[in-house]
Amino acid sequence: MRIGSLLFFILFCFYQSAIADTFLVTTNDDAGAGSLREAITKAAANGIIVKDFIYFNLPGNTATDRMISIKSNLPRLSSNLVIDASTQPGDPLGGSTAKITIKPGADFISASSIAAVFYISRSADIEIYGFHIADFTYIKSSTYTGSAIGTAVFVINSDNITIGAPGRGNVFTRNEFAINVSTSDSELFYQPLCKNIKIRSNWIGLDPSGNESDCQIGVSVSAEGCEIGGETKSEGNIWGGYFVSALSLGGTSLLVSNNKFGFVISGGITVPKSIMKILIGANGLSFKDNVASHFRVELSSSKNFQINGNTETLIGLQVINSFLLTFCEDGKFGTDQDEEKNTLVNSSAAITTHYCKNIEMGKNSIICSDIAYNPQNSVDKLPQIHVLVNTDTEYSGTATPNSEVYIYNDNTSCETCSPADFFAKIRTNASGDWKITGDFREKRLVANSTLIGNSSEYTQPLIGFEKYSHSDIHINPVCGENNGSIKLLNLMHVLKVEWFNDQNQKVGEGSEIKNLGPGTYYAKASNGNCYTRSQNIKLENSVPIIHDQLLQIIRPSCGLNNGSIKGLIGANTVYDVLETKWIDKSNTVITTGTSDLNNVPPGEYTFIVTNSGGCSTSYGPIVLANQSGPSIDQTGLAITGSYCDASTGSIENIKVAGTGTITYIWRNADGVTVGMQNDLQNVPAGQYTLEVSDDSSCPALQSQPIIVNEINGIEINNTNVVIQKASCNGANGRISGLLVTGATNYKWLDSDNNQVGTTLELRQVPPGKYRLVASNSSCKEESEEFTVGQLTSGNTYTLASRTTNTTCNQNNGILVVSSVSGQPTAFRWQNSAGITIGNSAILENVPAGDYFLYITNELGCEYFYQQYSIKNTETATINCTEELVTNDKCGLSLGRIIAPSLVGGVPPYYYSWTDHNGHEISRKSVLENVVSGTYQLIIGDEVACARRSFTYTVFDDSDVTEAPHISDISICAPGNATIMVTQPSPGIYTLYDENGTQLDQNETGMFRVNIKNSGNYLITRRKGHCESNPTPVKITIQNEGIADIGNTFSPNGDNVNDVWNIPGITNYPNATISIFNRYGNKVFGCTGYEKPFDGTFNGSALPTGIYYYIIDLKRGCDILTGSLSLIR
């Protein structure tokens, strides 16, 4: 009874969870009871077996009442869910069918890199209706640097998703993405394509009133089986506003139908407004019945697509391409059905392809387009078409044989002829000829050809049709004459060219026109009543001109060649290569190739510019006259002396003459500028020089030095000064020989301004720097600084040293110095405590530490020479973790001992191995090839006192040796038989008869025995003192021949069955073996079988297959035949 109750409870819970539920949103709060967040959470908890519904009943009817402001990402949507905002009571928002607005709150923060209102991941069967989602752009993220990607609806790895429907469409305003159906996000990468995505009846890039907004990406879809719009106009979406790309599509089996691109909605009417970019890379695309103000569709790497029934409506605006295709194939624009034609208007090139294959043009209407179809770099060869006759009664030409020629009449008022209105279709004959006749006086005919899914360009007359090419070459007339010309380049589908001037007067015919004067011209390139007009081509009179706005003239001066003329600029009325030159009065060329004339004497100079047409223009002559430089007259000079330590001196009445403005610079004896006027005032005693310059190009002129004397001054003359050095840092230095005039008192100062003497001669001072201050009643003069040096040895002492560090922390360190240059008279060593511990060049038996050497020179002065250090030698560290003992086996000397490793210390490392008798047997780190026993190792580095001893024991691991493998032998007649061990290993093999008597022994495992009767034998294998169990061998003499022969082998280099072994064949040394392939060709043959067949022939590997053998034992036995399978 209890089990039955439990089962009933489980079934009850299951059915309860499988019952569909409807969750009602009653508040626009971000969270809590009745919120959208709670409804999504409850729907997920209700399971996914049957469909759940989220409906709305928010209080109020204003836009604010029906706006939900969310603070963070809503929960991700679970499968089998309908979220229908159109269930909200009241009127729709604006002119749309949306009823609920969702926007991010001011404090919205996304927990992931994608901030999506509805996030659908790994779910299915979800429908979203009636929302206005806005302003999801530049969203803050709590986990990613920068902004999260704002997306209204994000879908990944999900199927059967419907977004919008007639009467229940969504509106997407100012979002980075309106809808993003992707294969990757921050959690999932390279997921499968979503399937069965339907996006219908939505407004994208518009607000609920139908006004424009902006998004970065409108709709981006990567899916298998996607419908953008639908088969009815009410299912179509409307794009408006501004996008990086309005629609981006990838995947397979895609339908884009009945949509409108680039519209706003005014009074319920869609009005064309802007151009939308559409990016598509898909296989199996149907792009049909869409309307755009102007298409800007870019297809790349797409296959198997149909573009039918699409219409452009904004005629007044021209775009470059309506459709641009790159690396596409198997596509078709329009069909022969009128309702499936595309209507494209106002493009430079309506349809352009690059590197495409099998692109077919059906019956389309292309209006006012300079180039209707522009195939560039086609992968396959396009059909050709040429118009040869285009008159009022005949339209004919040639095309690729058997192609279909589509003929159109341009019945519009556009100047450019385009395939606007389909007129006729005919097929060319086997020679490629085509022709129609009639009254074509009012027709402007254009044609193209199609063959096996490929179409040619249209026969619109073109000038400069090649990519990156110029449309013409023109040569300007020179010197005002009628010698200009124009030549049109790269004409296509042109039967006639006429030339006109800017008064629309005809001036010539043909692709090239000559003898033109300056003026503006254009050409009409015609094909019947169709023509294209070239751009206006302006021919200008080519005449050189000279600009003098920057002219600078410097006259030569002082009789030197330092004149110059600069700043003239040669030019031409049109671009040209000019030649320039300067000539003098006698027409002698002074210089060429430059507009500046430099370093010339007085004279007359003319500048001449000549263009490539030989026209010349001159400037000049320009006259350069000589000018003189400045002069100085010192005859009336008045000098006033200066008192000691004062600036009361002056130099006056110097006379200067020159050209233009004169510049004065007075400098003292140190070259420092002290005045800038004609007279020099208020200067101290000293020597002064005046430098003057004027506006001439002459060098500056300098006066003779002028002396301002000092009044009541003191002079110190140190010409004969004598400085006696101090010895051994003693106070016995001396300064003498100074000559001082005008002083009554003397004072000597050292470098610290301490007074050290009061007489003219300074005595008994230590080494240092000193200066004399001499003074009288009104003046004071200070000498330069004199240095009393240390009396130094004439020798330079350089000592070499040799240090022996201590070992094992003993007092056995040694320091030895020796003279390299100069021999000290004494040595003294101190330790770090300042205690003298040695008085010779050798310091020994000392511990590790720092030691200081003092030496005495030939003057008896002792001074510190250098510090030395003795260190304790670090010995090697012994690491016992790496030692390893390998035991011997069977007394074969297989024993091995790996010594501990050594780290650091003093190389070379030391190893000494001795046996139990104390005999040294190795000095390597690894002792090898030893028998069982006890061994001693002494190990260490070069420092013997740190070496250690280790003892090791090697045991003998004796074991039963593996028995040899031998096959029984069968021979067809008595005689010699060979017993051979299969794959013998090293060791001693012994052959016994069945009674245990030893017959033979060797290391090869091969025994030759004379067999008279069938019998049994035994073979053992011995290694060292270990011997295997015996292996029995039966030798049988049989009339039917040798033992069974194997029929398969695999020569693949794995050392298993790599050759074809024939058991017992070695008993028949004269046997012949032949092997043939299935064609009867011999691939192997031998007498005797010393080298088995290895599957090669003449050094090359034979293929896998069946081969056939013939064996003749040459013993009177029957021939042996059979098949052999070679497997690799």
Secondary structure, 3 states (H helix, E strand, C coil): CHHHHHHHHHHHHHHHHCCCCEEEECCCCCCCCCCHHHHHHHHHHCCCCCCEEEEECCCCCCCCCCEEEECCCCCCCCCCEEEEHHHCCCCCCCCCCCCEEEEECCCCEECCCEEEEEEEECCEEEEEECEEEECCCCEEECCCCCEEEEEEEEEECCEEEEECCCCCCCEEECCCEEEEEECCCCCCCCCCCEEEEEECCCEECECCCCCECECCEEEEEEEEEEEEECCCHHHCCEECCECCEEEEEEEEEEEEECCEECEEEECCEEEECCCEEEEEEEEEEEEECCEECCEEEEEECCEEEEEECCEECCCCCCECCCEEEECCEEEEECCCCHHHCCEEECECEEEEEECCEEEEECCCEEECCCEEEEEECCCCCCCCEEEEEECCCEEEEEECCCCEEEEEECCCCCCCCCCCEEEEEEECCCCCEEEEECCCCCCCEEEEEEECCEECCCCCCEECCCCCCCCEEEECCECCCCCEEEEECCEECCCEEEEEECCCCEEEECCEEEEECCEEEEEEEEECCEEEECCCEEECCECEEEECCCCEEECCECCCCCEEEECCEEEECCCCCCEEEEEECCCCEEEECCCCEEEECCEEEEEEEECCCCCEEEEEEEEECCECCCEEECCCCEEECEECCCCCEEEECCEEECCCCCEEEEEECCCCEEECCCCEEEECCEEEEEEEECCCCCCCEECCCEEECEECCCEEECCCCEEECEECCCCCEEEECCEEECCCEEEEEECCCCEEECCCCEEEECCEEEEEEEECCCCEEECCCEEECEECCCCCCEEEEEEECECCCCCCEEEEEEEEECCCCEEEEEECCCCEEECCCEEEEECCEEEEEEEECCCCCEEEEEEEEECECCCCEEEHHHCEEECECCCCCCEEEECCEEECCCCCCEEEEECCCCCEEECCCEEEEECCEEEEEEEECCCHHHCEEEEEEECECCCCCCCCCCCCEEECCCEEEEEECCCCCCCEEEEEECCCCEEEEECCCEEEEEECCCEEEEEEEEECCEECCCEEEEEEECCCCCCCCCCEECCCCCCCCCCECCCCHHHCCCCEEEEECCCCCEEEEEECCCCCECCEECCEECCCEEEEEEEECCCCCCCEEEEEEECC
